[in-house]
């Protein structure tokens, strides 16, 4: 038990702390060099808060645990919608910007559907991974061009950056401070994330083997929720501050980054088939809850508290259905 839970819990702590330091340091370096807040939100914050998922999935795939690798990606997307969206909406109804819904909501559903179809049709090789990463670059470029001309109605990537800056004052632009110190903080955070990912994967594999639970289930639940902690914290803070549009954009943006960036990188570094249980059930759940979230948001451009309760209950039902 000791050799299972210590690396599992220790890995989660290192991932969360390292991810925070990585984003904070990177944003401060970018600010010192005059990078615009929009670019910071679209790139550094988006990639930074997704680093725990990225490192964990790649390390799991390289370690021969595809259930944890892809379970982390798919499980994180399901948790983002049902768990994080449900909690945020219960705190305060989530207002939805129309551009976030039309552009980013549609992209989230489309990417989830494409991933599910490809995973069911064939092993996901490097060519598919490269296409996913290129698609993420195109998405970021398109969002950047559209955000530059937006005055009020921002999209998901912008709101993802705003969510993190609201939750963590340390990421806000500063006029003073050493860029070298900030770079050191970012590098230190990256080291912690890499170590945390390794410990988390080792602990998750040991937990699965010790209790006779499939690695896929561990990846879909414990690992997925653990690596989604940055999104949970930022969305809850946005909800408490009654910034529901920020919470919605954070969820949608995270899901797009997870599938295009993290799943794409996993395919590039460790190509192979997605586990059959994920293909036959969890991918379908991911597509379904993505459509459900967009559907809730479409009615009145808000997600009401009762809809948040439905989402949260849905997550409880999902975990109950897959747990042995």
C-alpha positions, 0 to 999 in steps of 0.5 A: 500500500505504501509503495502505491499511494506515496508515488500516486499522491506525491506525483499529483502534488508535484504535477499541480505545484510544477504546473503552477510554477511553469505557467507563472514563470513562463508568463512573467518571462513573456511579459518582460519581453513585451509579449501581448496578453492575448498571445500569452493566453492563447499559447503559454497559459493553454499549454502550461495548464495542460502540461500535467496531462501532456507529461503524464500521457506521454510517459504512460504511453512510453511506459507501455500503459496506453490505458492510462495515456488515452484514459487521461486525455478522454477522462480529463475531457469528460471530467472537465464537462461534467465535474468541473462544468457542474461544480462551476454552474452550481456555484453561479450560472455560467454565462456563455459568450456567443463567439465561444459557443459558435467557434470553440464549442463547435471545434470541441465537438468536432475534434471529439467526434473525429478522435472517436471515429479515428480511434475506432477505425485504426491504430493512431500513428504518427501521421494522425498525431502530426495532423492533430498537432498541426490542427492545434496550430491552425486553431491557435492562429485562427483564434489569434487573428479573430481575437485581435479584432474582438472588443468584448466577445472573446473566445475560449482560448482568451478566456482560458488565459483570463481564468488562470490570471484571475485564479493566480495573481502571480501570473499577471503582468508585472512591470518589475522582476528579473526575467532570469528568476522567472525563467528559473521558476518556469524551468523548475516547474517543468522539472517538477511536472516531469518528476510528478508525471513519472511518479503518478504513472508508476503509482497508477500502474501499481494501484491497478495491478495491486487491486486488480483494476484495469489501467484504463479505469485508473487513467479515466478517473484518478489520473484524469481528475488529478491532472485536471486540478488546474482547470478545476481551481480556475473554473471554481474561482471564476464561478465564485467571482461570477465570471461564468463566461471565463469558466465556460471558455476554460473548459472548452479551451482545455478540451480542445488542447487535450485532444489536439495537443496532448493526444497528438503528442502521445501519438507522435511519441508512442503510436498505437491503438487506443484501448478497446474499452475506451473506443467502445464506451468512453469516447462515446461518452466524451462526444455525448457530454460535449454535445450536451454542454453545447446544447445547455449553453445554446439555450439562453447562452447560459448554463443554469444551476439545474443544468449544472446539477445534471452535469455533476450527477452525470459524472457520478453516474459515469464513474459508477458505471466504469468502476469495477 
